[in-house]
Amino acid sequence: MIDSIKKNSLEFFNTNGLPSKKLENWKFTSSRNFKNFSEPLSNHRESVDFDTDELSLVFINGVLNQESLKNFKFSHLLEVQSIDSVKSKNLLECSDNFLNESMFNLGISEFENGSYISFKKNSVIEEVINIKNYFLKDNEDKRISSFNIFHIGEGSEISIMEQDFKEDYSIFNLKLNKFICEDSSIFKCGKSFNDNSKTHSLSYSYYQLKKDVSLNIDSMVKCSFFNKEFIEVDLNDTGSDAKINILNLGKENHHVDNNILINHNAEHCTSFQHVRNVLDNKSTAVFNGKVIVSEGAQQTDSNQSNKNLLLSLDSNAFSNPQLEIYADDVSCGHGSTTGALDENSIFYLRARGINRAAAQKILIKAFAKEVIDDFSLSSLQDISEIALDSWIDG
């Protein structure tokens, strides 16, 4: 089955090519640098030193490392199989929006050794599971495509913290993930990307939520040369809740793009998007957020908030919050603000003996901390505060 899917995906990419700025999802983001990574990685070797422990699952070039799986403390709560062996078409299917993305199809056509990782029913794990992504140095200037599926069983409570580990060399990380959250599950997904200046990262993350699911997606991106993330959440049954909190810190010519789509397909569901960007020098941030409330999805409660702090006249923020509502008994709102540091606030602090640089730092930290405090994982809060201090002082 997977061979047929890969063949069709490659045909789609060959027909459509790289995305252009004529496409709404790529209007403010250029794919021209993708041509520098025309050669895909063809050999998933695992000869790399990595740190592991009983709470970590290690992925090398996007492939689950079997040694880390053996050492994993909760391996008895997992069922793992190769995606190549998955026979269910429903498990492999992703959103139509992704299927219309040429880069998503390229990733599907190229990935090797993907895993289907399933947490058994009623698996309650209080500790945070570390997802550690390592990349080999001999992959420089290569395109690395990966696809993994995570299944959160009914009644399970799972928290993961994802981090990338790589040296200062140029790679193109094309990452595809699918998450299936069964009834009454709780899933907290934290991501920290403290990138080097040469990395290109393009990811597609698709979440399917069933009944009474609680989902938290929290992300902090610091100094990524190119980072574009597609997030799509389908609220397919009643009583589910999705919260997305993102902090991006940009300098130099860094470019970050968050493309978020939440589909309210059932009644009595809630969603919240909170994205903040702090931009200096010639960095750019894009927020393209959309909520679709389907007919019959009554009692929907949804809100979007995008705030951008520009520390340079050369930095840019593009914001496009959108609502499509086909039900009449809903509470939905969205808002976006972009601006510089408030001079009145700086004056107020300086009048109390604080120098200008220290006053600016206080205001930047206060702006960023509003989203950091909303992160569901304390470990990501700690990492983000350290990264923020480093970013301001660097």
Beta strands, then each sheet from edge to edge (+ up, - down):
strand 1: 56-60
strand 2: 63-64
strand 3: 78-82
strand 4: 115-119
strand 5: 129-134
strand 6: 143-152
strand 7: 157-165
strand 8: 172-181
strand 9: 186-194
strand 10: 200-209
strand 11: 214-222
strand 12: 226-235
strand 13: 241-250
strand 14: 255-264
strand 15: 270-279
strand 16: 284-293
strand 17: 300-310
strand 18: 316-319
strand 19: 322-325
strand 20: 330-339
sheet 1: 2+ 1- 5- 7- 9- 11- 13- 15- 17- 20-
sheet 2: 3+ 4- 6- 8- 10- 12- 14- 16- 18-
sheet 3: 3+ 4- 6- 8- 10- 12- 14- 16- 19-
end
